[in-house]
Amino acid sequence: MIADGFTRTLRRGRRGWGILTLLGLGLWLIVLVPPIISWTGGYEFVQAGQFCAFAVAVPCLLVLGDPWRRPTLASTEAAPYDLEGAALTPPATGLIDRLAQRASARRGHARVVTLLIVFIAQVIVWRSTPVVDALVRSPWLSVVESLCLVGAGVPLWLELVESPPFRPRATRPYRIGVAAIAMWTVWVIAYLMAMSPNPWYRTFHRATRPVLSLAADQQLTTGLMWLIAAVAFMPVVFWNLNQWLKSEDDPDEELYQLVRRDRARGFFGTNS
């Protein structure tokens, strides 16, 4: 009964969310065409906004929009799931349904941790000085950047939020930790740029009378990266924390048992 009520509530809340997929695709296109693509060579905050769109905003919107519910891909009827995301009677009428079933059969934490490591590595690489300078000199590399970041971001978000028929395989404490670490990674990069006495990137082409000073551009870049990461990841943290606290009689005892079980099985142990 509880699982059925949860499924009905989730289904009602997701009606009309397909528009988020269109917004994600639209944002992906907008930041790759003029005038945005030309502004990325002149202002650091625009280039950083483009990066955050690829790394955070676009994958988040695509996954939340449930683009998998198409007659040729997945069943249009959501299958009932329990509170931990385990399928009760999953259909297998579409390709996506079959992929989701195989994925749910391998529940554990290894995948989400691996995807987090990939995310952190990509954030560091794509915000490094040589790479950003190359993006400024050759804007067409933004297409490569977008494919790398969105391609890795969508699987990560599939492990953080529910996008039927896909369900996260990791437990809620792991999802909370992964979302928080991903957000902090972006924040740390932004903080280091703001606190640096010298600009990280020296190849931005500026007009004779720029609209923004170099210092203002740098501070705006930091604020933008903090804001986008917070808006995307903080709801994931608080939603999973709220659901975890509501579904457990004694969260402290459950956390203790989780840590003890993971220590016994190893960090990448799977759930039975």
Secondary structure, DSSP 8 states (H G I E B T S, - for coil): -HHHHHHHHHHHHTTTTHHHHHHHHHHHHHTTSTTHHHHTTT-HHHHHHHHHIIIIIHHHHHHHT-TT--TTTS-SS---B-TT--BSS---SSHHHHHHHHHHTS-BSHHHHHHHHHHHHHHHHHTSHHHHHHHHH-TTHHHHHHHHHHHHHHHHHHTTS-BTTB---S-HHHHHHHHHHHHHHHHHHHHHHHH-SS-S-------SS-SS-HHHHHHHHHHHHHHHHHHHHHHHHHHHHHHHHHH-S-HHHHHHHHHHHHHHH-TT-B--
